[in-house]
């Protein structure tokens, strides 16, 4: 049995489908379906059981025996604009801490989601103490749990592995709304007004040339599955392509696939100055040293793949004649 918390969410639901593709249907999905639209992400998935997040910890205490092969802990509040610190710390840090302690007691491999938000404006994207400089309480909750994990790994008798996700995009993210990827928003914009909006230049970058490490969700899931297959590997690892690409490249890729559209540059918001990540790039040294050799899609290839997926799940738009 494999447990996936956040299993109806973005990365979690893609992981569930990937496990199904491996022939695994003995899956326990844990989530909060207050937003019932998330069920669409797993309605065609094969699972053995569903649990609300509030019931999960007690269930794991009672059922976390040798029948549980692994826990993928992907459930969290991922809204970087949420400033209710008590809520974030209870949901992201304390809940994760308790889930980890139970998994360790039963010696269950525990693979969890961290975030590149731990780095803040730093350009040293290495998984070592001192590089964590989060700009928001979400990033702090992830950084603090990573620190907690680093204290536990040396004495742990089972795998503990965290992935610091960079800018993940791809299928099954529509429920995220404004927190969905820039690729999703560009798709919506070009379908609606035939214009995709990007920020004007800031931090020394030209219009739309701010760069981030954009990673397709399928590639992110592949790293999770590799960790599942290699339970002797523990640690906190970056999960990105290792190559920063400009926002313009995302926009151009969406427009190229659609066959129409143009970029509109809008003023950079004053409230984001000094707190905006204009550059991120995963340092993959630790992940590669651990043995991961998988390739990551470029923005052009990944966005094209994503747009094809969207075409199968949405009615295509025909531009006005």
ZIHUBEL-V773432 format. One record per residue. N is the residue number from 1. RES is the residue in one small letter. SS is DSSP state (H for helix, E for strand, L for the rest). NEAR is the number of other ideal C-beta (glycine too) atoms within 8 Angstrom. Layout:
n=[N	N]
res=[RES	RES]
ss=[SS	SS]
near=[NEAR	NEAR]
//
This chain:
n=[1	2	3	4	5	6	7	8	9	10	11	12	13	14	15	16	17	18	19	20	21	22	23	24	25	26	27	28	29	30	31	32	33	34	35	36	37	38	39	40	41	42	43	44	45	46	47	48	49	50	51	52	53	54	55	56	57	58	59	60	61	62	63	64	65	66	67	68	69	70	71	72	73	74	75	76	77	78	79	80	81	82	83	84	85	86	87	88	89	90	91	92	93	94	95	96	97	98	99	100	101	102	103	104	105	106	107	108	109	110	111	112	113	114	115	116	117	118	119	120	121	122	123	124	125	126	127	128	129	130	131	132	133	134	135	136	137	138	139	140	141	142	143	144	145	146	147	148	149	150	151	152	153	154	155	156	157	158	159	160	161	162	163	164	165	166	167	168	169	170	171	172	173	174	175	176	177	178	179	180	181	182	183	184	185	186	187	188	189	190	191	192	193	194	195	196	197	198	199	200	201	202	203	204	205	206	207	208	209	210	211	212	213	214	215	216	217	218	219	220	221	222	223	224	225	226	227	228	229	230	231	232	233	234	235	236	237	238	239	240	241	242	243	244	245	246	247	248	249	250	251	252	253	254	255	256	257	258	259	260	261	262	263	264	265	266	267	268	269	270	271	272	273	274	275	276	277	278	279	280	281	282	283	284	285	286	287	288	289	290	291	292	293	294	295	296	297	298	299	300	301	302	303	304	305	306	307	308	309	310	311	312	313	314	315	316	317	318	319	320	321]
res=[x	x	x	x	x	x	x	x	x	x	x	x	x	x	x	x	x	x	x	x	x	x	x	x	x	x	x	x	x	x	x	x	x	x	x	x	x	x	x	x	x	x	x	x	x	x	x	x	x	x	x	x	x	x	x	x	x	x	x	x	x	x	x	x	x	x	x	x	x	x	x	x	x	x	x	x	x	x	x	x	x	x	x	x	x	x	x	x	x	x	x	x	x	x	x	x	x	x	x	x	x	x	x	x	x	x	x	x	x	x	x	x	x	x	x	x	x	x	x	x	x	x	x	x	x	x	x	x	x	x	x	x	x	x	x	x	x	x	x	x	x	x	x	x	x	x	x	x	x	x	x	x	x	x	x	x	x	x	x	x	x	x	x	x	x	x	x	x	x	x	x	x	x	x	x	x	x	x	x	x	x	x	x	x	x	x	x	x	x	x	x	x	x	x	x	x	x	x	x	x	x	x	x	x	x	x	x	x	x	x	x	x	x	x	x	x	x	x	x	x	x	x	x	x	x	x	x	x	x	x	x	x	x	x	x	x	x	x	x	x	x	x	x	x	x	x	x	x	x	x	x	x	x	x	x	x	x	x	x	x	x	x	x	x	x	x	x	x	x	x	x	x	x	x	x	x	x	x	x	x	x	x	x	x	x	x	x	x	x	x	x	x	x	x	x	x	x	x	x	x	x	x	x	x	x	x	x	x	x	x	x	x	x	x	x	x	x	x	x	x	x]
ss=[L	E	E	E	E	L	L	L	L	H	H	H	H	H	H	H	H	H	H	H	H	L	L	L	L	L	E	E	E	E	E	L	L	L	L	H	H	H	H	H	H	L	L	L	L	L	L	L	E	E	E	E	H	H	H	H	H	H	H	H	H	H	H	L	L	L	L	L	L	E	E	E	E	L	L	L	L	L	L	L	L	L	L	L	H	H	H	H	H	H	H	H	H	H	H	H	H	H	H	H	H	H	H	H	H	L	L	L	E	E	E	E	E	E	E	H	H	H	H	L	L	L	L	L	L	L	L	L	L	L	L	L	L	L	L	L	H	H	H	H	H	H	H	H	H	H	H	H	H	H	H	H	H	L	L	L	L	L	L	E	E	E	E	E	E	L	E	E	E	L	L	L	L	H	H	H	H	H	H	L	L	H	H	H	H	H	H	H	H	H	H	H	L	L	E	E	E	E	E	L	L	L	L	L	L	L	L	L	L	L	E	E	L	E	E	E	H	H	H	H	H	H	H	H	H	H	H	H	H	L	L	L	L	L	E	E	E	E	E	L	L	L	L	L	E	E	H	H	H	H	H	H	H	H	H	H	H	H	L	L	L	E	E	E	E	E	L	L	L	H	H	H	L	L	L	L	L	L	E	L	L	L	L	L	H	H	H	H	H	L	L	L	L	L	L	L	L	L	H	H	H	H	H	H	H	H	H	H	H	H	H	H	H	L	L	L	L	L	L	L	L]
near=[9	14	13	15	15	14	18	12	13	12	15	17	15	15	15	15	9	12	12	12	6	7	5	8	8	6	18	13	15	14	15	8	9	4	7	6	7	13	9	7	12	13	6	3	12	5	12	7	7	8	10	10	11	5	8	13	10	7	9	14	8	6	8	11	6	3	6	14	8	13	14	14	13	14	13	11	9	8	7	9	5	10	6	6	7	6	9	14	12	9	10	13	13	8	12	12	10	9	15	15	8	12	14	14	7	9	6	12	14	15	14	15	11	12	11	14	12	15	15	11	8	8	5	6	12	8	10	5	6	4	12	11	9	14	9	11	11	16	15	9	13	16	11	10	15	14	10	11	13	9	7	11	10	5	5	10	5	11	13	14	14	14	16	16	13	16	12	12	15	15	9	10	12	7	12	10	5	4	7	9	11	10	14	12	10	13	12	8	12	15	7	6	5	8	10	14	8	13	13	10	11	11	7	4	10	5	9	14	10	14	12	13	15	15	17	14	15	11	14	15	12	10	14	13	12	10	14	13	6	8	10	5	10	8	10	11	14	14	12	15	12	9	8	9	11	10	13	11	10	15	13	9	14	16	14	8	10	11	5	7	11	7	13	8	9	8	5	10	7	5	5	8	9	4	8	9	9	8	11	14	13	15	10	9	7	12	11	9	6	9	7	9	4	8	4	11	11	9	11	8	8	15	14	11	12	13	13	9	10	10	8	5	6	5	3	5	5	4	7	3	2]
//
